[in-house]
Amino acid sequence: MTNNAKNILVLHGPNLNKLGQREPDVYGTETLDSINSQIQDFGKSNNCKIDIFQSNHEGELVDKIQNANSHDAIIINPAAYTHTSVAIRDAISSISTPVIEVHLSNIHAREEFRHKSLSAPVCKGQISGFGGYGYILALNSVVHI
């Protein structure tokens, strides 16, 4: 990797470990392993070092965000914590590392309670509704913007 290589942290929130099994009519049949493989392939093709972490625990995600100072960017799918976690929002706003929020489904076309993201206002941007490809869109943003 050259000196201008990007170091990117990808965080997956709760229940994303159940992709491919959980509500396939909403989230599709693609697994998290498949999405992670595509993310790593993108990294290899675009001079990026990608660290990936999934947790069902809010505090673990907060710790990863707070300790991401060696990363050039964070891509996060906070999942259900999008709509409930002031702690994740505060962790994002406490760091200077740019963060892009990703959602597999279009949260704005779903139940009313999913329309509000607590974390999006402190992120660089939000991508939703493109399934696993949303992570690639976010990675492209980090690499090219």
DSSP file (Angstrom, degrees, kcal/mol; ACC not computed):
  #  RESIDUE AA STRUCTURE BP1 BP2  ACC     N-H-->O    O-->H-N    N-H-->O    O-->H-N    TCO  KAPPA ALPHA  PHI   PSI    X-CA   Y-CA   Z-CA
    1    1 A M              0   0    0      0, 0.0     2,-0.1     0, 0.0    47,-0.0   0.000 360.0 360.0 360.0 136.1    0.0    0.0    0.0
    2    2 A T    >   -     0   0    0      1,-0.1     3,-1.8     2,-0.0     0, 0.0  -0.281 360.0 -96.3 -82.6 172.8    1.3    3.5   -0.9
    3    3 A N  T 3  S+     0   0    0      1,-0.3    -1,-0.1    -2,-0.1     0, 0.0   0.771 122.7  57.1 -62.1 -26.3    1.4    6.4    1.4
    4    4 A N  T 3  S+     0   0    0      2,-0.1    -1,-0.3     0, 0.0     2,-0.1   0.248  78.3 131.0 -90.8  15.5   -1.9    7.8    0.0
    5    5 A A    <   -     0   0    0     -3,-1.8     2,-0.4     1,-0.1    43,-0.2  -0.395  57.7-124.7 -65.3 143.5   -3.7    4.6    0.9
    6    6 A K  E     -a   48   0A   0     41,-1.6    43,-3.2    40,-0.3     2,-0.6  -0.732  12.5-152.3 -91.5 140.0   -7.0    5.1    2.7
    7    7 A N  E     -a   49   0A   0     -2,-0.4    65,-3.3    41,-0.2    66,-1.1  -0.955  23.4-176.4-113.0 111.3   -7.6    3.4    6.0
    8    8 A I  E     -ab  50  73A   0     41,-2.9    43,-2.7    -2,-0.6     2,-0.5  -0.910  19.5-152.5-121.2 134.9  -11.3    2.8    6.5
    9    9 A L  E     -ab  51  74A   0     64,-2.3    66,-2.9    -2,-0.4     2,-0.5  -0.914  10.3-163.1-103.4 126.9  -13.3    1.4    9.3
   10   10 A V  E     -ab  52  75A   0     41,-3.3    43,-2.3    -2,-0.5     2,-0.5  -0.955   7.3-167.4-111.5 122.7  -16.7   -0.3    8.5
   11   11 A L  E     -ab  53  76A   0     64,-3.0    66,-2.6    -2,-0.5     2,-0.5  -0.937   6.0-165.1-114.9 129.7  -19.1   -0.8   11.3
   12   12 A H  E     -ab  54  77A   0     41,-2.8    43,-2.1    -2,-0.5     3,-0.1  -0.953  15.2-148.9-112.0 129.4  -22.2   -2.9   11.2
   13   13 A G    >   -     0   0    0     64,-2.4     3,-1.3    -2,-0.5     4,-0.3   0.053  41.9 -33.3 -86.1-163.5  -24.8   -2.5   13.9
   14   14 A P  T 3  S+     0   0    0      0, 0.0    66,-0.4     0, 0.0    -1,-0.2  -0.146 119.4   7.0 -62.9 143.8  -27.2   -4.9   15.6
   15   15 A N  T >  S+     0   0    0      1,-0.1     3,-1.7    -3,-0.1     7,-0.2   0.308  90.2 111.1  72.8  -4.8  -28.9   -7.8   13.7
   16   16 A L  G X   +     0   0    0     -3,-1.3     3,-1.6     1,-0.3    16,-0.2   0.752  67.2  69.5 -69.9 -20.3  -26.8   -7.3   10.6
   17   17 A N  G 3  S+     0   0    0     -4,-0.3    -1,-0.3     1,-0.3    15,-0.2   0.645  94.0  59.0 -66.0 -13.3  -25.2  -10.6   11.4
   18   18 A K  G X> S+     0   0    0     -3,-1.7     4,-2.2    13,-0.1     3,-2.1   0.284  75.1 136.5 -98.4   8.7  -28.6  -12.2   10.5
   19   19 A L  T <4  +     0   0    0     -3,-1.6    13,-0.4     1,-0.3    14,-0.2  -0.264  66.2  32.6 -57.5 143.7  -28.6  -10.8    7.0
   20   20 A G  T 34 S+     0   0    0      8,-0.6    -1,-0.3     2,-0.4    11,-0.1   0.073 125.7  46.3  94.4 -22.4  -29.8  -13.4    4.5
   21   21 A Q  T <4 S+     0   0    0     -3,-2.1     2,-0.5     9,-0.1    -2,-0.2   0.668  94.9  79.1-114.3 -35.6  -32.1  -15.0    7.1
   22   22 A R  S  < S-     0   0    0     -4,-2.2    -2,-0.4     1,-0.2     5,-0.3  -0.682 115.4 -32.0 -88.8 121.2  -33.8  -12.0    8.6
   23   23 A E    >>  -     0   0    0     -2,-0.5     4,-2.8     1,-0.1     3,-1.9   0.863  64.6-175.4  40.9  62.5  -36.8  -10.4    6.8
   24   24 A P  H 3> S+     0   0    0      0, 0.0     4,-1.6     0, 0.0    -1,-0.1   0.759  79.1  65.3 -60.8 -23.2  -35.5  -11.1    3.2
   25   25 A D  H 34 S+     0   0    0      2,-0.2    -2,-0.1     1,-0.1     4,-0.1   0.755 116.2  28.5 -69.1 -22.0  -38.4   -9.2    1.8
   26   26 A V  H <4 S+     0   0    0     -3,-1.9    -1,-0.1     2,-0.2    -3,-0.1   0.825 136.4  25.0 -99.3 -47.1  -36.9   -6.0    3.4
   27   27 A Y  H  < S-     0   0    0     -4,-2.8     3,-0.3    -5,-0.3    -2,-0.2   0.461 100.2-129.8-104.8  -3.8  -33.2   -6.7    3.5
   28   28 A G     <  -     0   0    0     -4,-1.6    -8,-0.6    -5,-0.4    -1,-0.3  -0.250  31.3 -76.4  81.8-174.3  -32.7   -9.2    0.7
   29   29 A T  S    S+     0   0    0    -10,-0.1    -1,-0.2    -4,-0.1     2,-0.1   0.421  87.0 117.7-106.2  -2.1  -31.0  -12.6    0.8
   30   30 A E        -     0   0    0     -3,-0.3     2,-0.2    -6,-0.1    -9,-0.1  -0.440  58.9-134.4 -68.0 138.9  -27.4  -11.3    0.7
   31   31 A T     >  -     0   0    0    -11,-0.1     4,-2.1    -2,-0.1   -11,-0.2  -0.485  17.3-115.9 -91.2 163.6  -25.4  -12.3    3.8
   32   32 A L  H  > S+     0   0    0    -13,-0.4     4,-3.0   -16,-0.2     5,-0.2   0.872 117.3  57.6 -64.8 -36.7  -23.1  -10.1    5.8
   33   33 A D  H  > S+     0   0    0      2,-0.2     4,-2.1     1,-0.2    -1,-0.2   0.906 106.9  48.6 -59.3 -41.4  -20.2  -12.3    4.8
   34   34 A S  H  > S+     0   0    0      2,-0.2     4,-2.0     1,-0.2    -2,-0.2   0.919 112.5  47.3 -64.6 -44.5  -21.0  -11.6    1.1
   35   35 A I  H  X S+     0   0    0     -4,-2.1     4,-2.3     1,-0.2    -2,-0.2   0.930 111.9  50.5 -62.5 -44.9  -21.2   -7.9    1.7
   36   36 A N  H  X S+     0   0    0     -4,-3.0     4,-2.6     1,-0.2    -1,-0.2   0.871 107.8  53.6 -62.2 -36.7  -17.9   -7.9    3.7
   37   37 A S  H  X S+     0   0    0     -4,-2.1     4,-2.4    -5,-0.2    -1,-0.2   0.911 109.3  48.1 -63.4 -42.8  -16.2   -9.8    0.9
   38   38 A Q  H  X S+     0   0    0     -4,-2.0     4,-2.3     2,-0.2    -2,-0.2   0.885 110.9  51.7 -64.3 -39.0  -17.3   -7.1   -1.6
   39   39 A I  H  X S+     0   0    0     -4,-2.3     4,-2.3     2,-0.2    -2,-0.2   0.936 111.5  46.3 -62.5 -46.9  -16.1   -4.4    0.7
   40   40 A Q  H  X S+     0   0    0     -4,-2.6     4,-2.4     2,-0.2    -2,-0.2   0.890 110.7  52.9 -64.8 -39.1  -12.7   -6.1    1.0
   41   41 A D  H  X S+     0   0    0     -4,-2.4     4,-2.0     2,-0.2    -1,-0.2   0.912 109.0  50.1 -61.7 -42.1  -12.5   -6.6   -2.8
   42   42 A F  H  X S+     0   0    0     -4,-2.3     4,-1.1     1,-0.2    -2,-0.2   0.928 109.5  52.0 -60.0 -44.8  -13.2   -2.9   -3.3
   43   43 A G  H ><>S+     0   0    0     -4,-2.3     5,-2.7     1,-0.2     3,-0.6   0.922 108.9  48.8 -58.9 -45.7  -10.4   -2.1   -0.8
   44   44 A K  H ><5S+     0   0    0     -4,-2.4     3,-0.6     1,-0.2    -1,-0.2   0.872 114.2  46.5 -62.5 -37.2   -7.9   -4.3   -2.6
   45   45 A S  H 3<5S+     0   0    0     -4,-2.0    -1,-0.2     1,-0.2    -2,-0.2   0.615 117.9  42.3 -80.1 -12.8   -8.8   -2.7   -5.9
   46   46 A N  T <<5S-     0   0    0     -4,-1.1   -40,-0.3    -3,-0.6    -1,-0.2   0.052 112.3-104.3-128.0  26.0   -8.7    0.9   -4.6
   47   47 A N  T < 5S+     0   0    0     -3,-0.6   -41,-1.6     1,-0.2     2,-0.4   0.895  74.3 139.2  56.5  45.2   -5.6    1.0   -2.4
   48   48 A C  E   < -a    6   0A   0     -5,-2.7     2,-0.6   -43,-0.2   -41,-0.2  -0.948  49.9-144.7-122.8 141.2   -7.6    0.9    0.9
   49   49 A K  E     -a    7   0A   0    -43,-3.2   -41,-2.9    -2,-0.4     2,-0.5  -0.931  26.5-161.1 -98.5 122.0   -7.1   -1.0    4.1
   50   50 A I  E     -a    8   0A   0     -2,-0.6     2,-0.5   -43,-0.2   -41,-0.2  -0.918  13.1-169.5-113.0 124.6  -10.5   -2.0    5.4
   51   51 A D  E     -a    9   0A   0    -43,-2.7   -41,-3.3    -2,-0.5     2,-0.4  -0.954  13.3-164.1-107.0 130.3  -11.2   -2.9    9.0
   52   52 A I  E     +a   10   0A   0     -2,-0.5     2,-0.3   -43,-0.2   -41,-0.2  -0.943  12.0 172.4-121.4 137.0  -14.7   -4.4    9.5
   53   53 A F  E     -a   11   0A   0    -43,-2.3   -41,-2.8    -2,-0.4     2,-0.4  -0.995   9.4-170.1-144.5 134.8  -16.5   -4.9   12.8
   54   54 A Q  E     +a   12   0A   0     -2,-0.3     2,-0.3   -43,-0.2   -41,-0.2  -0.981  13.5 167.3-123.6 138.3  -20.1   -6.0   13.6
   55   55 A S        -     0   0    0    -43,-2.1   -39,-0.2    -2,-0.4    -2,-0.0  -0.996  36.9-156.1-149.0 147.0  -21.7   -5.8   17.0
   56   56 A N  S    S+     0   0    0     -2,-0.3     2,-0.5   -42,-0.2   -43,-0.1   0.301  79.6  89.4 -92.7   5.7  -25.1   -6.1   18.5
   57   57 A H     >  -     0   0    0      1,-0.1     4,-1.6   -44,-0.0     3,-0.4  -0.919  66.5-151.9-116.1 121.3  -23.9   -4.0   21.5
   58   58 A E  H  > S+     0   0    0     -2,-0.5     4,-2.4     1,-0.2     3,-0.2   0.892  95.2  54.1 -55.2 -47.4  -24.1   -0.2   21.5
   59   59 A G  H  > S+     0   0    0      1,-0.2     4,-2.6     2,-0.2    -1,-0.2   0.850 104.9  54.0 -61.2 -36.3  -21.1    0.3   23.8
   60   60 A E  H  > S+     0   0    0     -3,-0.4     4,-2.1     2,-0.2    -1,-0.2   0.896 109.9  47.7 -64.8 -39.3  -18.8   -1.8   21.5
   61   61 A L  H  X S+     0   0    0     -4,-1.6     4,-2.3     2,-0.2    -2,-0.2   0.911 110.8  51.3 -67.0 -42.1  -19.7    0.4   18.6
   62   62 A V  H  X S+     0   0    0     -4,-2.4     4,-2.8     1,-0.2     5,-0.2   0.929 109.4  50.9 -59.2 -46.0  -19.2    3.6   20.6
   63   63 A D  H  X S+     0   0    0     -4,-2.6     4,-1.7     1,-0.2    -1,-0.2   0.915 109.7  49.8 -58.9 -44.2  -15.7    2.3   21.6
   64   64 A K  H  < S+     0   0    0     -4,-2.1    -1,-0.2     2,-0.2    -2,-0.2   0.909 112.3  47.6 -62.4 -42.2  -14.8    1.6   18.0
   65   65 A I  H >< S+     0   0    0     -4,-2.3     3,-1.6     1,-0.2    -2,-0.2   0.951 112.3  48.7 -63.4 -49.4  -15.9    5.0   16.9
   66   66 A Q  H 3< S+     0   0    0     -4,-2.8     3,-0.2     1,-0.3    -1,-0.2   0.790 114.5  46.2 -62.7 -28.5  -14.0    6.8   19.7
   67   67 A N  T 3< S+     0   0    0     -4,-1.7     3,-0.4    -5,-0.2    -1,-0.3   0.126  81.6 101.3-101.7  20.2  -10.8    4.8   18.9
   68   68 A A    X   +     0   0    0     -3,-1.6     3,-2.1     1,-0.2    -1,-0.2   0.105  37.9 120.4 -91.9  23.0  -10.9    5.3   15.2
   69   69 A N  T 3  S+     0   0    0      1,-0.3    -1,-0.2    -3,-0.2    -2,-0.1   0.692  70.7  57.2 -65.4 -17.9   -8.3    8.0   15.1
   70   70 A S  T 3  S+     0   0    0     -3,-0.4     2,-0.3    27,-0.0    -1,-0.3   0.455  93.7  89.3 -88.6   0.0   -5.9    6.0   12.9
   71   71 A H    <   -     0   0    0     -3,-2.1   -63,-0.2     1,-0.1     3,-0.1  -0.719  67.7-147.8 -99.3 147.7   -8.7    5.7   10.2
   72   72 A D  S    S-     0   0    0    -65,-3.3     2,-0.3    -2,-0.3   -64,-0.2   0.721  82.2  -3.9 -81.1 -23.1   -9.3    8.2    7.4
   73   73 A A  E     -b    8   0A   0    -66,-1.1   -64,-2.3    24,-0.2     2,-0.4  -0.984  59.7-137.4-163.5 158.8  -13.0    7.5    7.4
   74   74 A I  E     -bc   9  99A   0     24,-2.4    26,-2.5    -2,-0.3     2,-0.5  -0.988   7.7-163.5-123.4 135.4  -15.8    5.4    9.0
   75   75 A I  E     -bc  10 100A   0    -66,-2.9   -64,-3.0    -2,-0.4     2,-0.4  -0.988  22.0-176.8-113.6 123.0  -18.7    3.9    7.2
   76   76 A I  E     -bc  11 101A   0     24,-2.7    26,-2.7    -2,-0.5   -64,-0.2  -0.968  30.6-169.9-129.2 135.4  -21.4    2.9    9.7
   77   77 A N  E     -b   12   0A   0    -66,-2.6   -64,-2.4    -2,-0.4   -61,-0.1  -0.897  12.8-177.0-111.5  95.7  -24.7    1.1    9.4
   78   78 A P    >   -     0   0    0      0, 0.0     3,-1.8     0, 0.0     4,-0.1   0.595  17.6-168.5 -71.5  -7.3  -26.0    1.7   12.9
   79   79 A A  G >   -     0   0    0     23,-0.4     3,-2.2     1,-0.3     4,-0.3  -0.278  69.5  -2.7  54.0-134.0  -29.1   -0.4   12.1
   80   80 A A  G >  S+     0   0    0    -66,-0.4     3,-1.3     1,-0.3     4,-0.4   0.780 128.3  69.3 -60.1 -26.7  -31.8    0.1   14.8
   81   81 A Y  G X> S+     0   0    0     -3,-1.8     4,-2.5     1,-0.3     3,-0.7   0.698  80.4  79.6 -65.2 -16.4  -29.4    2.3   16.8
   82   82 A T  G <4 S+     0   0    0     -3,-2.2    36,-3.1     1,-0.2    37,-0.7   0.886 101.6  35.4 -51.4 -40.6  -29.9    4.9   14.0
   83   83 A H  G <4 S+     0   0    0     -3,-1.3    -1,-0.2    -4,-0.3    -2,-0.2   0.471 130.7  27.4 -97.9  -4.9  -33.2    5.8   15.5
   84   84 A T  T <4 S+     0   0    0     -3,-0.7     2,-1.0    -4,-0.4    -2,-0.2   0.604  87.7  97.8-132.1 -18.8  -32.4    5.4   19.2
   85   85 A S     X  +     0   0    0     -4,-2.5     4,-1.6     1,-0.2    -1,-0.1  -0.680  23.2 164.6 -98.9 101.3  -28.8    6.0   20.1
   86   86 A V  H  > S+     0   0    0     -2,-1.0     4,-3.0     2,-0.2     5,-0.2   0.811  83.5  62.7 -68.8 -31.6  -27.7    9.3   21.4
   87   87 A A  H  > S+     0   0    0      2,-0.2     4,-2.1     1,-0.2    -1,-0.2   0.912 104.8  43.8 -62.3 -43.8  -24.5    7.6   22.5
   88   88 A I  H  > S+     0   0    0      2,-0.2     4,-2.4     1,-0.2    -1,-0.2   0.913 114.0  51.3 -68.3 -41.8  -23.5    6.7   18.9
   89   89 A R  H  X S+     0   0    0     -4,-1.6     4,-2.5     1,-0.2    -2,-0.2   0.943 111.6  47.2 -57.3 -48.0  -24.5   10.1   17.7
   90   90 A D  H  X S+     0   0    0     -4,-3.0     4,-1.0     1,-0.2    -1,-0.2   0.866 110.0  52.9 -64.8 -36.6  -22.3   11.7   20.5
   91   91 A A  H  < S+     0   0    0     -4,-2.1     3,-0.4    -5,-0.2     4,-0.4   0.919 110.7  47.6 -63.7 -43.0  -19.4    9.4   19.7
   92   92 A I  H >< S+     0   0    0     -4,-2.4     3,-1.3     1,-0.2    -2,-0.2   0.925 112.1  48.9 -63.6 -44.3  -19.6   10.4   16.0
   93   93 A S  H 3< S+     0   0    0     -4,-2.5    -1,-0.2     1,-0.2    -2,-0.2   0.662 103.3  63.4 -71.9 -13.2  -19.7   14.1   16.9
   94   94 A S  T 3< S+     0   0    0     -4,-1.0     2,-0.3    -3,-0.4    -1,-0.2   0.538  98.0  64.7 -86.9  -6.0  -16.8   13.7   19.3
   95   95 A I    <   -     0   0    0     -3,-1.3   -29,-0.1    -4,-0.4   -28,-0.0  -0.783  68.5-143.4-117.2 159.6  -14.3   12.7   16.5
   96   96 A S        +     0   0    0     -2,-0.3    -1,-0.1     2,-0.1    -4,-0.0   0.566  68.8 110.0 -95.0 -10.5  -12.9   14.6   13.5
   97   97 A T  S    S-     0   0    0      1,-0.1   -24,-0.2   -24,-0.1    -2,-0.1  -0.470  78.1-113.3 -64.6 128.4  -12.9   11.4   11.3
   98   98 A P        -     0   0    0      0, 0.0   -24,-2.4     0, 0.0     2,-0.4  -0.403  33.3-158.5 -66.7 142.0  -15.5   11.8    8.6
   99   99 A V  E     -c   74   0A   0    -26,-0.2    25,-3.1    23,-0.2    26,-0.8  -0.971   9.7-162.2-125.7 135.2  -18.4    9.3    8.9
  100  100 A I  E     -cd  75 125A   0    -26,-2.5   -24,-2.7    -2,-0.4     2,-0.4  -0.977  15.3-142.6-116.4 128.4  -20.8    8.1    6.3
  101  101 A E  E     -cd  76 126A   0     24,-2.6    26,-2.7    -2,-0.5     2,-0.4  -0.754  19.1-169.8 -92.1 133.9  -24.1    6.4    7.4
  102  102 A V  E     - d   0 127A   0    -26,-2.7   -23,-0.4    -2,-0.4     2,-0.4  -0.958   9.1-176.6-125.5 141.4  -25.3    3.5    5.3
  103  103 A H  E     - d   0 128A   0     24,-2.2    26,-1.1    -2,-0.4    27,-0.7  -0.999  22.6-146.6-135.5 137.9  -28.6    1.6    5.3
  104  104 A L  S    S+     0   0    0     -2,-0.4    27,-2.5    24,-0.2     2,-0.2   0.919  87.6  43.8 -66.8 -44.7  -29.6   -1.4    3.2
  105  105 A S  S    S-     0   0    0     25,-0.2     2,-1.2    24,-0.1    24,-0.7  -0.556 100.4 -97.9 -97.3 164.5  -33.2   -0.4    3.0
  106  106 A N    >   -     0   0    0     23,-0.3     3,-2.0    22,-0.3     4,-0.2  -0.713  36.2-167.1 -81.4  99.0  -34.7    3.1    2.3
  107  107 A I  G >  S+     0   0    0     -2,-1.2     3,-0.8     1,-0.3    -1,-0.2   0.737  83.1  61.2 -62.7 -21.8  -35.4    4.1    5.9
  108  108 A H  G 3  S+     0   0    0      1,-0.2    -1,-0.3    -3,-0.1     7,-0.1   0.580 102.8  50.8 -82.0  -9.3  -37.5    7.0    4.7
  109  109 A A  G <  S+     0   0    0     -3,-2.0    -1,-0.2     5,-0.1    -2,-0.2   0.237 104.4  71.3-107.3  10.8  -39.9    4.7    2.9
  110  110 A R  S <  S-     0   0    0     -3,-0.8     5,-0.1     1,-0.3    -3,-0.1  -0.163  99.1 -27.0-109.8-157.3  -40.5    2.4    5.9
  111  111 A E    >   -     0   0    0      1,-0.1     3,-1.9    -2,-0.1     4,-0.4  -0.175  64.3-112.4 -57.2 148.9  -42.3    2.8    9.2
  112  112 A E  G >  S+     0   0    0      1,-0.3     3,-1.8     2,-0.2     4,-0.4   0.852 114.7  60.3 -52.3 -41.9  -42.6    6.3   10.6
  113  113 A F  G 3  S+     0   0    0      1,-0.3     3,-0.4     2,-0.2    -1,-0.3   0.718 101.2  56.1 -64.7 -18.3  -40.2    5.6   13.5
  114  114 A R  G <  S+     0   0    0     -3,-1.9    -1,-0.3     1,-0.2    -2,-0.2   0.544  85.9  81.3 -87.7  -7.3  -37.4    4.8   11.0
  115  115 A H  S <  S+     0   0    0     -3,-1.8     2,-0.5    -4,-0.4    -1,-0.2   0.778  81.5  70.3 -70.7 -26.1  -37.7    8.1    9.2
  116  116 A K        -     0   0    0     -4,-0.4     2,-0.6    -3,-0.4    -1,-0.0  -0.824  63.5-165.9-100.3 125.2  -35.6   10.0   11.8
  117  117 A S        -     0   0    0     -2,-0.5   -34,-0.2     1,-0.1   -35,-0.1  -0.938   8.9-166.3-105.8 123.0  -31.9    9.3   12.1
  118  118 A L  S    S+     0   0    0    -36,-3.1     4,-0.2    -2,-0.6    -1,-0.1   0.804  90.9  44.9 -72.9 -29.1  -30.2   10.6   15.2
  119  119 A S  S >  S+     0   0    0    -37,-0.7     3,-1.7     1,-0.2     4,-0.3   0.775  92.3  77.3 -88.9 -27.5  -26.8   10.0   13.7
  120  120 A A  G >  S+     0   0    0      1,-0.3     3,-1.9     2,-0.2    -1,-0.2   0.859  86.5  61.2 -55.6 -40.5  -27.2   11.4   10.2
  121  121 A P  G 3  S+     0   0    0      0, 0.0    -1,-0.3     0, 0.0    -2,-0.1   0.735 108.6  43.9 -62.4 -19.1  -26.9   15.1   11.2
  122  122 A V  G <  S+     0   0    0     -3,-1.7     2,-0.2    -4,-0.2    -2,-0.2   0.291 101.8  88.3-106.2   9.8  -23.4   14.5   12.6
  123  123 A C  S <  S-     0   0    0     -3,-1.9   -23,-0.2    -4,-0.3     3,-0.1  -0.671  83.6-121.7-100.4 159.8  -22.3   12.4    9.6
  124  124 A K  S    S-     0   0    0    -25,-3.1     2,-0.3    -2,-0.2   -24,-0.2   0.839  87.9 -30.8 -65.1 -34.6  -20.8   13.6    6.3
  125  125 A G  E     -d  100   0A   0    -26,-0.8   -24,-2.6     2,-0.0     2,-0.4  -0.979  56.2-121.1-172.4 173.8  -23.6   12.0    4.4
  126  126 A Q  E     -d  101   0A   0     -2,-0.3     2,-0.4   -26,-0.2   -24,-0.2  -0.996  13.8-169.5-135.1 137.1  -26.2    9.2    4.3
  127  127 A I  E     +d  102   0A   0    -26,-2.7   -24,-2.2    -2,-0.4     2,-0.3  -0.996  20.1 163.6-124.7 125.4  -26.8    6.4    1.7
  128  128 A S  E     +d  103   0A   0     -2,-0.4   -22,-0.3   -26,-0.2   -24,-0.2  -0.996  44.6  33.4-144.6 149.5  -29.9    4.3    2.0
  129  129 A G  S    S+     0   0    0    -26,-1.1   -23,-0.3   -24,-0.7   -25,-0.2   0.480  82.0  97.7  96.2   4.5  -32.0    1.9   -0.1
  130  130 A F  S >  S-     0   0    0    -27,-0.7     3,-1.1     1,-0.4     4,-0.2   0.161  75.7-136.6-111.7  18.6  -29.3    0.3   -2.3
  131  131 A G  T >  S-     0   0    0    -27,-2.5     3,-1.8     1,-0.3    -1,-0.4  -0.256  71.1 -19.2  61.7-150.4  -28.8   -2.9   -0.3
  132  132 A G  T >> S+     0   0    0      1,-0.3     3,-1.4     2,-0.2     4,-0.7   0.746 129.9  73.0 -61.7 -24.3  -25.2   -4.0    0.1
  133  133 A Y  H <> S+     0   0    0     -3,-1.1     4,-2.3     1,-0.3    -1,-0.3   0.726  79.5  76.3 -63.8 -20.4  -24.1   -1.8   -2.8
  134  134 A G  H <> S+     0   0    0     -3,-1.8     4,-2.2     1,-0.2    -1,-0.3   0.848  90.1  55.2 -58.5 -34.2  -24.7    1.1   -0.5
  135  135 A Y  H <> S+     0   0    0     -3,-1.4     4,-2.6    -4,-0.3    -1,-0.2   0.895 107.1  49.4 -65.7 -38.9  -21.4    0.3    1.2
  136  136 A I  H  X S+     0   0    0     -4,-0.7     4,-2.7     2,-0.2    -2,-0.2   0.899 109.3  52.1 -67.1 -40.1  -19.6    0.4   -2.1
  137  137 A L  H  X S+     0   0    0     -4,-2.3     4,-1.8     2,-0.2    -2,-0.2   0.917 111.3  47.5 -59.5 -42.6  -21.2    3.8   -2.8
  138  138 A A  H  X S+     0   0    0     -4,-2.2     4,-2.1     2,-0.2    -2,-0.2   0.908 111.1  50.5 -65.7 -41.9  -19.9    5.0    0.5
  139  139 A L  H  X S+     0   0    0     -4,-2.6     4,-2.5     1,-0.2     5,-0.2   0.906 108.4  52.6 -62.4 -41.6  -16.4    3.6   -0.1
  140  140 A N  H  X S+     0   0    0     -4,-2.7     4,-2.6     1,-0.2     5,-0.2   0.892 107.7  52.8 -59.5 -39.4  -16.4    5.3   -3.5
  141  141 A S  H  X S+     0   0    0     -4,-1.8     4,-1.8     1,-0.2    -2,-0.2   0.922 110.0  47.2 -61.9 -44.5  -17.3    8.6   -1.7
  142  142 A V  H  < S+     0   0    0     -4,-2.1    -2,-0.2     1,-0.2    -1,-0.2   0.912 117.1  42.9 -63.8 -42.7  -14.4    8.2    0.7
  143  143 A V  H  < S+     0   0    0     -4,-2.5    -2,-0.2     1,-0.2    -1,-0.2   0.867 124.5  31.9 -72.9 -37.7  -11.9    7.3   -2.0
  144  144 A H  H  <        0   0    0     -4,-2.6    -2,-0.2    -5,-0.2    -1,-0.2   0.519 360.0 360.0-106.2  -6.5  -13.0   10.0   -4.6
  145  145 A I     <        0   0    0     -4,-1.8    -1,-0.2    -5,-0.2    -3,-0.1   0.421 360.0 360.0-111.1 360.0  -14.2   12.9   -2.5
